[in-house]
Amino acid sequence: MSATSQAHMEDHAHDHHKQNFISKYIFSMDHKMISKQYLITMLFMGIIGIVMSVLFRMQIAWPGESFKIFEVLLGRWAPEGVMDPNIYLALVTIHGTIMVFFVLTQGLSGTFSNLLIPLQIGARDMASGFMNMLSYWLFFISAVIMLLSLFVEAGPAAAGWTIYPPLSALPQAQGGSGTGMTMWLISMAIFIASSLLGSLNYIVTVLNLRTKGMSMTRLPLTIWAFFVTAIIGVVSFPVLLSAALLLIMDRSFGTSFFLSDIFIQGEVLHYQGGSPVLFEHLFWFLGHPEVYIVILPAMGIVSEIMSTNSRKPIFGYRAMVASILAIGFLSTIVWGHHMFVSGMNPFLGSVFTFTTLLIAIPSAVKAFNWITTIWKGNLQMNTAMLWSIGFVSTFITGGLTGIIVGDSALDINVHDTYFVIAHFHLVMGISAVYGMLAGIYHWYPKMFGRMMNKNLGYIHFWITAVCSYGVFFPMHFVGLAGVPRRYYTNTAFPMFDDLTDIQIVMTVCAIIAALAQVIFLYNFFHSIFYGKKATQNPWNSTTLEWTTPIEPIHGNWPGAIPEVHRWPYDYSKVDEDGEYVIPGQDFVPQHIPLQENEEELNH
């Protein structure tokens, strides 16, 4: 960074005390405050998404039963407490949309990229504070529009979160294909603009604002993960935007990009020449990289936490970086495995099978490296570490079933069953949530200057971990038995009657897991005001964010930015005599110069 820009940033830091409430907490340009804004918004959206999942799970377990909670929450969509079939698919659609985009995508990238990129690379702030603020407010507007679509008279979007035509392209197809679908498309267009602004900001910040000595090979794995995630977002999100714009044109301007010869209620429509499969290609070109946009930040967070709490260097740093880069590249050439049942040419299916199985290699590298990092480590089993270990467990469990759905011949048998739901919820949904929760527990002291209650964290972890497997592990067997997904009820199929008890067990586990999140929310908000005050470096970590003051300031460091002299994982490092490099301390922060005759590690 030039001396002029450095001086400008320091002048900017000194101006911080002049801010009023609105400029500090609402239209803030400070990356740490924007991180908190993303986090609080994500938690609110997550509550809504979880409540929706509980509602439709209750309908699946007890089809046609009357529940007072249905009448309270769904109003006219649940006359006398019985769920209307039309709202069932809408709940599934909006639940998927909220969890994938508003919770997992921006909940992880928006929160942790904003918080950690400047702090861990040694920057005063993001490259563009204004663009950062704009990114958050576009995200917020997008979330508001998505929630408002729930109150449209004909109902919210109900074409599944993948919004395949013709249900999404014909306003007259069903209730949820009307205004609710239009609002879904507008919301997602604004969301994509938010994501692109954020991603460009993250990329520029990592490339241009690293402190002196912070070479790319000294970056923490968190930053590598956020950096590659941002690149994937810039490459793939515009494709979904193009699909959404073409869909809007099909809906409102009489074009026929995704519609061919169609009859509806006996009427012959004038569309011809289009192809719904084209929409599938465009959607999944974003949809599969989206899986890694969600999981890569969680991988980076877990790598950092595992090394810190194992008191060991991360195993195979360069291999971990290479696997992040490999995942980033391969994620853009595997989208076709979502379309094996679309009538795809079998040869093309075999190509996508090959690339899908290929991406398992860098994923496996990461899993083995996490396991070898904690092997024989001096494990600190705090709450963040438990969530990280839980992440590795669910990632491996869900990843193994990916081998089945990634094979075109096997996938055809289970594609539209509960097996696929079990697979992607474990490998993407639950794993990413575990990574997010690990990050919240680990960096909470840096965000709020206080500690979360450890015992409540343990209770939260164990209930959630047991019940998550209670929901999604049996679901594999329900899927193998042939139970189709997204059906309002399966009572028309006598062969599935024997599986009703399993559905009830899964639903009870889902309800208990949802209630466990109340413990987390209480712990989170109570600790902001009444939690034990944090020390500057509560986890004895090596990275730069723990060198900043406990009370955050705009500009991060009160004086000069620390200079980096070593990689970020010098844990339990000893000298030639077998003594710790810093006597009595099993970690060496990145800004500490190398001792005489000390060799820099960089596995």
N, C-alpha and C positions, 0 to 999 in steps of 0.2 A: 504494500500500500504506500502511495506517495506521501511525503511529509505534509503537503498541502491538504490532501483529503483526510489524513490523520488529524491534523489540527482542526479541520472543519467538523469532524465527527466529535472531537473533544469539546468544541464550543457548543455543539448541539447537546452534548451530555449535560453541560453546565446549565442549559436553559430549562432542564426538566422541572425544576421547582416552580416555574412560572405557569405550569399547566393547570387548567381547571378540571372539574369533575368530568365534563363531557370529553375534553381532549385527552384525558388520561385513561378513562375507563370505557368510553364508547367509541369515539373516532380516534382510537390510539394508533400510532405508527410504530410503537415499541413492539418488537417481535415477541417479547415475553408476555405482554398483555394480550396480543392477538392470539397467542397460543392458548391462553386461558379462555378467551372468547370461543375459540373452536371447541375446546374441551367441554365447556358448560353447555354449548349448543348441542354437541354430540351426545352428551348424557341425556338431555331432554328428548332428543329424537330417539335415542336408544330405549328409553322408557316406553315410548309410544309403540315402537317396533316389537318390544317384548310383550306388551299387553295384547297386541294383535295376534301374536303367535299363540298365546294362551287361549284366546277366544276361539281360534279355528281348531286348536288341538282339542278343546272341549267338545266341539261339534263332531270331530272325527271319532272321539272315544264314545260319546253318547249321542249318536245321530238322532235328530228330531226331538230331543229332550228340551224341556223348558227350563231356562235359567234366568233368575232375576237380573244377574249381571249383564246378560245379553240385552234385556229390555232397557236397563239403565244406560249402557254405553252405546248401544246401536239404535235406540229409539224406534222409529218406524220400520227399520230394517229387521227388527226382531219382535213382531206382534205376539203378545202374550208370552214373551221370553223364548220364542222359537226362532232360530236364525234363518233368515231368508236366503235361499240358494244364491241369489244375485250378489249378495254382499260377501258371501264366502270367498269367491274368487277375487273380489276387490281387496279383501283383507290380505289374502296371500300375495297379491300384486304389490300393494303398498308396503307390506312388511318386508318383502324382498328388496324393493327399491330403497326403502329407508336404511335397512341394515347394510346393504352392499355399498351404496353411495354415500349416504349422509352419516353413517356411523363408522364403517370400516375404512372407507377411502379417506375422507377428510378428517375423521376422528383420529386416525393414525398419522397420516401425512400432515394435515393441517396443524394438529397439536404438536407433534414431536419434531417435525422438520422445522417448524417455527421456533420452538423452544431451543433445540439443540444445535442447529447448524451454526448460527453465529457464536454460541457459547463454546462449542467444541473445536471450531476452527480458529478461534481467536479474532472475531470481528465485532465491531461496535453494534452492528445491526444488520438487517438484510440489505441487499444491494439497493432496493427501492422500498422505502417505508410506505409511500403512498400506494404503490401497486399491491403491497402486502395488505394494507387496510382495505383496498378495493376488493381484493380476492375474498376476504372474510365477508364483507357486506353483500357481495354477490351470492356467496354461499348461504348467508342468512335469508336473503330475499327468495332464493330458490327453495329453501326449506319451508318458508312461510307459504309460498304458492302450493307446494306439495301438500301441506296440511290443510290449506283452504279447499283443496279439491275433495277432501273428505266430506264437505258440507254441500256439495253440488246436489241438486234435487234428484237427478237421474243416477247419482252415485259416482264414486271415484273410478279411475282407470281399472279395468278388470280383464286385461288380456294377458295376465302373467307379467312378471317383472321384465321378461324379454320382449314384451309388446309385439309379438309376431302379427303381421297382416294375415288374413283380412280383418280379424277382430279389431285391430288398432287402426286400420285404414278406412273402415266404413262406419261413419257415425251412427248409422241406423242398425248396425249389427246387433247391439245389445245396449242396455242402459249405460254401462261403463265405457262404451265406445264414443260417447258424446262429449259434452263439455269437460268431464273429468279427464278424459284422454287428452284433450287439447291442453289442459292445464299441466298434465304430466309432461308433455312434450316441451312446453314453455319452461317449466321448472328445470328440466334436464338441460335445455340449451343454456340457461343461465348458470347452472351448476358447472357445465363444461367450461364456460368462460372463466369462472372462478378457479377451476382446477388448472387451466392453462396459465393464467396469470401467476398463480402460486408456483407451479412447476418451473416456469421460466425464471422466476425470482430465485428459487433454490439453486438452479443450475449455475446462474451467473454468480451467486454468492459463493458457492463452493469453488468455482474456478478462479475468481478474482480477488476475494477478500481474506484469504488465508493469512495468518500471522507469519512473521519471520520464522523460518525453520520448519513450518508445517508443510512438508512435501506431501504428495498424494499417498506415498507409502507410509506416512505417519498418521494418516487419517484414521480415527476410530471406525470400526465396522458399521456403526450406526450411520455415520456420514456417507460411507460408500453405499449403503442400502437406500438412504433417502435420495442420494444423487442419481442412482440408476433408476429408482422409482419415478423420479421427476422426468427423466429422459423417456421412459416408457409412456408416461402420461402425455407428453408432448407429441409423441409419435402416433398414439392410438386414439386418444380422445377426439381429435378432429374428425375421425372416421364415423364415430357415433353421432357427432353433430351433423355431418352430411346426411346420415341415415334419417335423423329426426327431421331435418329440413325437407328432404324428399317425401317423407311420410306426411308432413304438414301439407305439402303441395298435392299429394294424392287425396288427402281428406278435404281440402278446401278449394283447390284450383283446377280440379278435373283432370289432372295428369294420371298416368298409369305406369309408374315405375315399379310398383310392387303388386299390381293387381292384373289378373288375366280374366278369362271368361268366368263370370260369376252370376249365380242365381241366388236371390234372397227373397224368401217368402213368395216364391213363384214368379218374381219379377226378374227379367233379364236385364242386367246392368250393362252400360255401354263400354265398360273397361275391356281392353284387350292388349296383349303384347307384353305386359309386365310379368314379374316373377317374384313371389314371396320368398323364394330361396335366395334371391339377391339381397333382400333385407337381412336374412340370416347371416350371410357372409359379412355384410357391413357391421351388423351388431356384434358378432362374435370376434371380429378383428379387434374390436375394443374389449369384448367380453372376456376373452381369455387373458390377454395382458392385464386386464382389471384384476384377475385373481392374484397376479404377482404384484400389482400396484398395492394390493391389500396385504399380501403376506411378506413381501420383502422388508418393509419397515419393521414389522414384528420380528423378523429374523435378525435384523441389525440390533434391535433393542435387547433381544434374548442373548445374543452373543456378548454384548457389553455386560449385562447383568451376571451371566454365568461366569465370565472371567473374573469379575470383581468379587463375587461371592464364593468362588472356588479358591481365591487367592493364588491363582495360577495364570500364566500367560495364555491367551487364547491359542488353541492348538491349530497350527497350519494357517497363519494369517494370510499368506499369499494365496493359498488354495481357497480360502473363504472369499477373498476378493475376486479371484478368478471365477468361482462358482456364481457369485452375484452377477458378474458381467455375462456369464454364459446363460444364466436364467433370463436376464434382460433381453438377450438376443433371441433365444429359442422361444420365449413367450410370444413372439410376434409371428411364428410360423407353425403354430399348433392348433389354430382356432377351429379347423375342420372337424376335430374329434367331437365337437358338440353337434355335428350334423350328419353323423353316420346313418341315421334313419331317415334322412331327407331325400333318398334316392340318388345319393352321390355315386359317381363312377367308382367301382370297386378298386381300380388302380389308384385313384386319388385318395381313396380311403386308406390304402396301404401306405401311401406317402405320409399321411397325417398320423397313422399309427406309429411309424418309425420315428417321426420327430417328437411325438408325445412320449414315447418310451425313452427317447434320448434325454429329455429334460429331467427324467428321474435321476440321471447321473449326478449333475451338480446339486440337486436336492439331497441326494444320499450323502454326498461329500459333506454337506453342512450338518446333517444329522449325526454322522460318525464323528465329526470334529467337535460337536457339542458334547457328545458322550465322552470322548477322550479328554476334553477340557476338564470335566468334573471328576474324571477317573483319578483316584488317589489325591484329590484336592482337599484342602482344609475348608470344608463346606460350611458356609454361614447360612443356615436354613431360615432366612427371614422370608417375609411374605412375597417379595419380588422374586426371590429364588424359587419358591414353590410354584409360582405361576409360570416361570420360565421352564422348569422341569415338566410341568403339565403341558406346556406348549410342545415340547419335544415329543411327549407321549402321544398327544392327539395328532400331531403332524405326521408321525410315523404310521399311526393307525389308519388315518384317512388316506395317507399316501399309498399304502399298500393296495387299497381298493381302487386307487387310480390306475393301477396296472390293468385291472379288469375293464373299467370303462374306457380306458385309452386304447383298447384292442377292438378294432371294428367288428370282428366276428362275435366277440363276447358281449360287446356293448349293446348290440341289437336286442338281446334278451332282457336286459335290465334298464334300458335307457329311460323309459317313461314310468319307472316304478320308484318306490321309496328308497331303493338301493342308491340311486343317484343323489337323492336328498341327504341320505346318511353320509355319503362320500364327501360331498362338497361342504356340508355343514361342519364335519370334523376337520377336514384339511384346510378349509378357508375360514369358515365362520367362527367356530369355537377356537381354533388355533390363533387366529388373528385377535380375537377378543382376549385370549390369555396373554398374548404379547402386549396388547394395549394395557391390560390391568397390571402386568408386571412393570411396564413403563411408568404408569401412574404412581404405583407404590414406591418405585425407586427414585423418581425425580420429583415427587411431591414436596420434599424439603426445599428443593431448588425453586419450585414454583410459588410456594406459599410460606416458606420459612418455618414450617412446623412439621411435626411427624404425625403420620396416621397411627391409630391404635393397632398394635401388632396382634393382640389376641383376637380382636374383631376381624382382622385380616385373615387369620388362620381359619376362623369359623367360616368366613365368606369363601375361602378357597376350597375347603373340604366339602362343603355342601354343594357348591357349584360343580366341582370336579366329579363327584360321585353321580350327581343328577344329570350332568351333561352326557356322561357315558350311558346312564340309564335311559336317556331319550334316544340317542343316536346309534348305540351298539345294537339293540334289538331291531332297529329299523332296517339294518342290512338284511336280516332274515325275513322280515315282512316283505321287503322288495324282492328277494329271491323267490318268495312264494307267489309273486306276480301282482301284488296289490298296486294299482296305478296311483300316481300322485295327482294332486289338485282336484280329486273327486270330492264333492260335497258329502257324499255318503256311499258306502259300498254294500248297503243292505240288499241291493238288487242282485248281488253275486253270492249265492249260498256257499260257494267254496271258500269264501273269506270269513265265514262266521266264526270259525275256530280261532281266528287271529284277533278277535275283539278284545280278549283279556290283555293281550300284549299292547294293543293300542291304549287301553286304560292305564297300564303300568307306565308307558311312555308319557302319557298326558299328566299323570300325577307327578312324575319326575320333573316335567316341564314347569308345572305350577310351583313346586318346591324350589326349583332353581330360580324362577322369577322372583319369588319371595326373598330368596337369599340376597338378591341385588339390593333390597331395601337396607340390609345391614351395611353393604358397601356405601350406599348413598348417605346413610346416617354418618358413617365413619368419615366420609369425604367432606361433607359440609360442616360437621361438628368440629373436625380437626382444624379447619381453616381458622376458627376463632378460639378454640379451646385446646387444641393439640399441644403436646410438649414442644417447646421451642427447639428448633434444629441447630446443630453445630454447623460450622462451615463445610465440613467434609464428613458427613455422618457415616458413610460406607467405606471410608479410607480408599477412595478411588484415585486414579492417576490422571484423569482427563481434565481439560482446562476449565470446564464449567464450575468445578468445585474450588477454583481459585478466586471466584467473584465473591463480593460481599453477600452475607446472609440476606440483608435487606436489599432487594434489587434496585439498581439505578439504571437510568436510561443511558446507555453507552457501555454497560456491563462492568468495566473496570474503572476505578476512580483515577488511576494514573495511567502509566504506559501499559500496553497490552503485553502479557508475558510472551517471551520467546520460547520456541519449542526446541528441545535438544534430543528427544528420544521418541520411540514409538509408544503407543498408548497402553501397553500391557506389561509393564515392568512390575509384576507381582512376585513376591518371594525370591527376588533376585539376590544372589550372594556373590561375594568377591572371591579372590583366590584362596582366602583363608576359611571360606565357608561361613563368613559372617554377612549379615544383611548389608547392602550397599550404604543404606542410612541406618546406623546402629539403632536397634530396637524397633524398627519400622519395616514391615514386610511389603511396602509398596514405594515406588519412586515416581512422583508426579512428572508429567511431560516437560514441565518448565525447569526442572532441576538439571544443571549441566552434567555431562559425563564426568565421573571421577577419573583420577589418574589411573591409567592402565585398564579402565573399564571398557568392555566391548559392547557396542550397541546391538541389541537383539532385534530381529525382524524375521520371524519364522515364515 
